Structures are given as structure tokens and as C-alpha cells.
Amino acid sequence: MGDGTNIKIDESLIDSLKESESIVFFTGAGISSESGIPTFRGREGLWNKFKPEELANFDAFMRNPELVWEWYNYRRKIVHDAQPNPAHLTIAEMQNHFKDVTVVTQNVDNLHRRAGSKKIFELHGNIERNFCINCKKFHNEELDFSVGVPKCECGGLIRPDVVWFGEYLPEDQFLGGEKAAINSDIFFVVGTSAVVYPAAGLVYTAKASGATIIEINIEETEISSSVNYSYFGKAGEILPRIFEDYKLRTDF
């Protein structure tokens, strides 16, 4: 793994940023891990005896909603206790310096919004939201588990608003992310190996539309040979470095 504090940022990248109006950040689990949120398949104590696909699917929820909710409440506590890191905060700050900054995230932890980002497309949902499986009404209030799995006024079970195995990505979120990729001047790929489709296809959509692709990850990935710039290290170190170099060379 590289040391982001010692990485030299290409001057040509800063030149590209200076000429750009539309910036997209396509983010994955790596940016959240720097805030202490374990990856989906991380070793999580008593939960490591379960495979994620055994809990994160609709059939599992219908068979044993109490168990699935217990897992998600465990994960929610981790998310609630986590804080946005310098990468999240830098992305949010860049909104003040560019005409259009969009976040397209595969994460469900809501850290981008908590950091201050405004334009966000959540491809896999948001663990802090819930909805009824029958009437689809959203329930964003604090849920009461004292009498079992919460139910909607219509009688339907309430579930987390996350995309489970076997489910489609929310169409409005994916299409919004796709449009942002097409219109982007700079497309950052941050903390994701970009191998899970259809989300990963956004990288190539942006590239085909003429965007400059910048990869920030702890190690080389399958897309490294296809991007314009790759920086290996922590996003919370590299993104602030890029932004600081940009500000040093730009008159405000």
C-alpha cells in the first residue's frame, strides 16, 4: 500500500482540474473503511459464521426477519458511531470550488451526506432509511423493536432501504449516476475495485464520454490499466493532497 502523504500529484492532473466544471466521485467500500466501517465481508465477531448473501436477501428476511434486523441494527450502530473522514470532507468542500460535484456511491452508510455532500446517487440504498415491503412507504423515524419486527400502518413488514442480493439497483439512482458520468469532465474512482456490474460500467461510460479518469485505491485494480491517473494509498490522504495542490495553483 502506498503512502498518500508522499505521493507526487501530476501537474497535468491539476491542469485538467482547473479546466473542469463537472466532477464525479464514484466511491466504494474503501473510502468507508478509513472511517472504521468494516467491509461487507469483514470478520464481524458472531456474524462471521454467516455469509452476507444468507442475510442480505429478501427470502432470508421473510424466513427470519428478526435475525436479519438484528444484523442490520448491529451494522447501523457501527455506521452511527463512525465519522466522515478527510476524503468525505474534501469531496464536500470541493462543492465550493467547482460548478457541479456529484457523488455516485456504492456505500449505504450515509457518510457522504453527513460530510456535507449535496448531490448524491446511492446505488445500493441507505442503511439509515427503511420502507414497507407492501405499500413501499418510507419510515425514517426511529423504529421500535420492543414488540418485534416493526410494521407499517398497512400491516406490512418494514425493511432496511438497501439493495439485497438478487434485487435491481434503484432505477432513478442508477440513471442519475449514469447521466452524471456522461456529463463529467473528471471522474474519480475512489476506494472501489469497480468490478461489480452494472455499477462498474459507469467508469467506462465516463471514459467513453471523454472524462479524465482518476483512480484512488490502496492497491492496483482491474481498471488501473484503463484510467488516466492511478494513486495508491489512503483516499483520506490522497484526495486532500490533490485538492490542496489545486488550490495552490488556482486564483480564487
N, C-alpha and C positions, 0 to 999 in steps of 0.2 A: 504494500500500500504506500502511495506517495505521501509526502508531507506538503499539504496545501500551502503552508506558510512560506515555503522555499521555492514554489513553482513560479517560473517567469511567465507572465502573461504576454502573448503575442501582440505586438503593436498593430498588426493588421486586423486583429480581432477588435481592438479598441477603435480603430478607424471605422470598422463596419458598424459598431455600436453607435458611433457619432452620426452616422448617416441613416440610422434606423428610426422608425416611428412605432412599429408594431413588434412587440416582444412576447414570445410564448415560453412558458416554463412547463415542461412535461415532467411530472415528478412521480417517484415511486417509493418503495419501502425504505430505500437507503437514506433519504432525507429525514424520515421519521425516526430511524434507528439512532440518529445522533441526538434525538430528544429523549432517548431511553425507552422507546417503544419497540418491543421485540418484533421480529419479522413474523409473518403469518405462521410459518412452520418452526418457529423457535421453540426451545425447550422451556416449557412453562409449568414446571412442577407437576402437580397432579394431572394436568391436562395433556402431558406428553404421551400418555397412553392412547390418546385419541388422534386419528388422522383428521386434519381440518375438514376434508370432504365428508367425514362422518357426522360432523356437527353443522357445517355451513351448507345445508341444503334443505329444501322445503319438506321432503319426505321425513327427514330426521326431526324437523320441527313439529310436524303433525304427529309423529310417533311419540315424541317425548319433549314437548315444548318447555317443560321445567328445566331439563338438562341443558337445552340449547340456550335458554335465557340465563342460566347460571354461568355458562361460559361467556356469553356476551356481557353480562354485568361485571365479570372478572376483567374482561378486556376494557370495558368502559372505565373502570377505576384506574387502570394503567394510563389510559388516554387522558382522563380528567387530571391526574397528578402530573402529567408531562407538560412541558412548556415549549413554545416555539423556540427554535434555535436560531443562530445567526443567519443561516441560509433562508429560513422562512422570513425573517425580519428584513433581510436585504431585498428579497423579492418584493415585499410590501413597500419598502422605501422607494424602489425603482419606479413605482407608480407616479411619484412626484417629478420624475425626470424624463419620462417618455410618454408619448401621446396615448399609447394603448399597451397595457400589460395584462396578459391573460395567463391564468394558471389552469392547466389541464392535469388533474391528479388521479392516480390510481389508488390513493390512500383514502381511508374512511375516517381519519382521526380528527378532522376539522381544524388542524393546526394552522393551515394557511389562513383561514378566516380569522382565527384568534390572533394571528400575527398582524392582521390589517389588510390583507388582500381583499379586493372587492369583486373582481370578475373571475369567478371560479367555476369550472365544469368538473363535477365529481363523477368520474366514470363508474366507480364501484359503490356509490352511495355515501352515506354519512352515519357513523355509528351512534351519533347523538340525536338522530331522528328516528321516528317509529311510524308505522302505519298499520291500519286494519287490513287483514287478508281478505275480508269480504267486501266492504264498501270503499276501501282504499283511502279512507280519511286519515290525514296525518295527526299524530298525537305527540306533540313536542313538549307537553307538560311532564313533570316528574311522575313516573309511573309508580303505582302502588302494588307491591308484590306480596303484601301481607296476607292476601286471600288467594294466592296462587297466581297463575299467569294472567296478566291484565287483559281485559276485554273491552271492546268498543261498545258504545251505546247500542249498536245494532246486534250485538252478541258475538261478533267475530273476534278471533284472537288477534292481539297486537304483536307485531314482529318488528325486529330492527330493520331500518331502511338501508340495508346493504345488499349487494348483489351476491347471491349464493351460487354455488356450482350448479350448472345446468340452466341458469337464468340469463336472459339477454341483458346487455348494458342498456341503461335508460336512453331511449332514442334522442330525447332533447339534449341530453348532456353530451352524447357522442357526436351528434351533428353540430352542436355548438363548438366542441373541441376541434372537429374537422374543419369547420369554417375558419376558426382562428388559425389553424395550421396553414391553410391555404393562403391566408392573408398576411402571414408573418414575414417579417424581414429577418429576424433572428429567432431560432428555435433551440432553446436549451433542453437537453435531456439530462435530468438530474436524479441520481440515485435509483435508476432502473436499468435492468439489462435489456429492456424493450424486446422481449421475445414472446410475450403473451398477446395473441391477437384476439379481437380486432384492434385493441388499443395501440399495440406496437406499430400498426400500419400508419399511424399519424406521423411518425418520423419520416417515412418515405413520401407521404403526402406533402409534408412541408418541403422536403428536398426537391421533389418534382415541381413544386411551385416556385422554386428559386430562393428559398430561405437558406441562410447560413446556419449550419447545424453544429452545435457545441455540446459535447458530451462531458459531464462531470460525474465520475463514479470512483469507487475505491479501487477498481481494477478494470482491466480491459474486458470488453464485451463483444458480442457478435456484431454489433453495429459500429464498432470502433473504426473499421476499415472504410466505412461509408460516410463518416462525418468530416466536417471541415477542421475541427479542433477537438482534441481529447485532453482532458486534465484529470489526473488520477490522484485522489486524496479525498479528504472530507469536504462535502459541499459547504459546511459551515465555516470553512477556512478559505476555500477557493472562490466562492461567489462574492464574499466581501472584498477579496483582493481584486477581482475583476472590476467591481463597482468603484472601488477606490481609485484604481488606475484610470478608469473612465472619467471620474470627477476631476482628477488632477489634470487631465488633458482637455477639459471642456470648460468654456467660459459660460457661467450662468448669469 
